Amino acid sequence: VSIEKYEESTLTELPPHQWRPTDVDPALARRAERQIATWWALSMVCSVLVVVSYVSFAVGDEATYLLGQDLSHLTIGLSLTGMLLFFGIGTIQWARKLMGDHEIVEMRHSAASPPEDRAAVGQALELGIAEAGISRRPLLRNMLLGSLGLMGLPAIVLLRDLGPLPGDVLQHTIWRRGMRVVRDVIGTPIKPADLIVGDLVNAQPEPLVHVEVPRGGIEYLEGIELQKEKAKSSVLLLRMEPQDNNPGEGREDWAVDGILAYSKICTHVGCPISLNERTTHHLLCPCHQSTFDLADSGKVVFGPAGRALPQLPLMVDEEGYLVAQDDFNEPVGPSFWERNSK
Amino acid sequence: MIRLVSTAAGKLSRLRRRRWAGVAVVLVALGLTGGAYTAFSPASADETQSNAELIAEGRELYLVGCASCHGLNGEGIDTTEEGRIVGPTLVGVGAAAAHFQVGTGRMPMAQTGQQAPRKPVTYTEEEILALSAFVGSLGPGPAIPAPGDYSLDGLSEEEREEATVRGGQIFLTNCTACHNFQGAGGAMPKGGYAPKIRGVEPIHIYEAMLTGPQTMDSFSNGNLSPEDKRDVIAYLMSIQEPKSSGGFGMGGLGPVAEGLFAWLFLGLLVGFAVWIAAHSTRTTKEKVSE
């Protein structure tokens, strides 16, 4: 369809223009003018109120509160809101009631170029290829392709700065044979007799919790190293009736008197979990509702997690405190590229 | 005066060799010892009596209000509904558990359900103590904590602040997973929920940690020491009335609720803008040329 034909066919169908009340009645127009001026006056008042609020109310420890709200922030926020809102309302009214009311029709033409233009471009391209002599000079063609191709090489080599590769840090945690399981934050070691059936402890390996009196022979971690280890090594300790637990194959001696330890890091995308139900031994991840049965080797009973929660084998050291038998026997947390997903 | 005393002492001294003098001295000494014992010893005999009375009174209340689900002797009734025991045994749950469940209105339950909600308390304070004493007498279990276990009285201002900060760290590690970082509560599997714990009496918070009500894990005194529990309560008391720095906090429910609000509110704004653009008042009158 040509542009001219399109214009002819539609322009005739447009309805006649209808005026706004303010266009036909000067009294209404004057009223609209007064309304707009009033909105803008309100905006001005609010601008002043922002400054008044700023200087009138104390902040920080001396702040005054009205119905639990910090009065300074509340009044500044409300007057800023009024300042912008009233200005906006006035402006919209101005545009819709008083500014020009022309209806404008802007016709669109076809996106494709006319056939003669396309033919001309094709001819120019063919002419260019012929004059450049690409097909007659294979050496130049090959060198051109080679130099363009090698431009990608620096970009790939520069990617090395994203490294170094993680190596095997994802495969292991800090847990070792004989490392004490201590209460998170509090830092005290745990004896089996401390816990009754139904107790739950959010625990850490001993070197991750700083205590007032450090124990000799323990290298306490600091800073980034501490955080990185914490993201992998946090565990959950709980005590259930030994007969309620159904240890998996090879895990018969991983519990101490019904006390079990599991990784706290969800195997789905790695959220820390500790929403445990004492009565069902079901542990729920708050992020995507994966649910693990802690009385059944941490198997997934619901949700998107693909693997059971890794279990930390426990034993008791010569002083009677709970310690790990070894590191986890599988990587903790979510799947990654090199992980054996069995 | 001194003379008078010394004269009396002299008269007494002259009587000491009389026949009944030894008997009189023994009688006076016995009377003094007995009197002192009565005055200073704890009234244990009386208390035992009143404890027995309390338990008996609690048993009367128990038989009327609780026995239909928990059995005549607190042995529980072995009826299960979807794998849950409807009336669990109360032997060994301790007075603290009963004091929590009845003191927060969770027991007696109005109807069976996924979990017993907190509701207006049915019994008076004396009746709750009697019921708790009876349940406590059924078997060994945690007792009702004393006010000294959870109150910060007697600590200096600095120690209180330290306790509150420490309690906050313990709370954020052990409690927020279910109860939210402001104690606003949250959802649990199969229609259950972790209740809001702001506005709960300190004694009930302590008892909840001690006994692990319903599906909550317990934090026995071996697990979380009484001092740790006291600190957690101190923290919770410090956020009872969270001071807002302005704006609508949405109950502190967290990023999901806030994100949802932002999307809905943005959607409303876009809709409103479209509405403004699509509507305007028009008239059928013609413009009069001036």
Contacts between the chains, C-beta under 8 A, distances in Angstrom:
chain1	res1	chain2	res2	distance
A	18	B	282	4.1
A	18	B	283	6.7
A	18	B	284	6.7
A	19	B	282	7.1
A	19	B	283	5.9
A	19	B	285	6.8
A	19	B	286	7.3
A	19	B	287	5.2
A	20	B	280	6.8
A	20	B	281	6.3
A	20	B	282	6.2
A	20	B	283	6.7
A	21	B	281	5.8
A	21	B	283	4.9
A	21	B	285	8.0
A	23	B	283	7.9
A	23	B	287	5.7
A	24	B	283	5.8
A	24	B	285	4.6
A	24	B	286	7.0
A	24	B	287	5.3
A	24	B	288	6.7
A	25	B	285	7.9
A	65	B	243	6.3
A	68	B	241	6.3
A	68	B	242	7.7
A	68	B	243	6.4
A	68	B	244	5.5
A	69	B	244	5.1
A	69	B	246	5.9
A	69	B	247	7.8
A	70	B	243	7.0
A	70	B	244	6.4
A	70	B	245	4.8
A	70	B	246	5.0
A	72	B	246	7.8
A	73	B	245	5.3
A	73	B	246	2.9
A	73	B	247	7.4
A	74	B	246	4.8
A	74	B	247	7.9
A	76	B	246	7.8
A	77	B	246	5.4
A	77	B	247	6.7
A	92	B	276	6.5
A	96	B	276	7.9
A	96	B	280	5.8
A	183	B	224	8.0
A	184	B	173	4.8
A	184	B	174	7.7
A	185	B	166	7.9
A	185	B	169	4.7
A	185	B	170	5.5
A	185	B	173	5.0
A	186	B	170	6.9
A	186	B	228	6.4
A	193	B	222	7.0
A	194	B	220	8.0
A	194	B	222	3.5
A	194	B	223	6.3
A	195	B	220	7.0
A	195	B	222	5.9
A	195	B	223	5.6
A	196	B	218	6.6
A	196	B	220	4.6
A	196	B	222	6.8
A	196	B	223	7.5
A	198	B	212	5.1
A	198	B	217	6.2
A	198	B	218	4.3
A	198	B	220	7.9
A	199	B	212	8.0
A	199	B	217	6.5
A	199	B	218	5.3
A	199	B	219	6.7
A	199	B	220	5.4
A	199	B	222	7.5
A	199	B	223	4.3
A	200	B	174	7.9
A	200	B	217	3.5
A	200	B	218	7.6
A	200	B	219	7.4
A	200	B	223	7.6
A	201	B	223	6.0
A	202	B	173	5.1
A	202	B	174	5.3
A	238	B	217	6.9
A	272	B	177	7.9
A	273	B	177	7.3
A	274	B	174	7.6
A	274	B	177	4.2
A	274	B	178	7.9
A	275	B	177	4.9
A	275	B	178	5.1
A	275	B	188	6.6
A	275	B	194	7.9
A	276	B	217	5.5
A	277	B	188	6.8
A	277	B	189	6.7
A	277	B	192	7.5
A	277	B	215	4.3
A	278	B	212	5.5
A	278	B	215	5.6
A	278	B	216	6.2
A	278	B	217	4.7
A	278	B	218	6.9
A	279	B	84	7.6
A	279	B	214	7.6
A	279	B	215	4.9
A	280	B	189	8.0
A	280	B	215	7.1
A	282	B	189	6.1
A	284	B	188	6.6
A	284	B	189	5.2
A	286	B	177	6.8
A	286	B	186	7.4
A	289	B	189	7.7
A	291	B	189	6.0
A	302	B	189	7.5
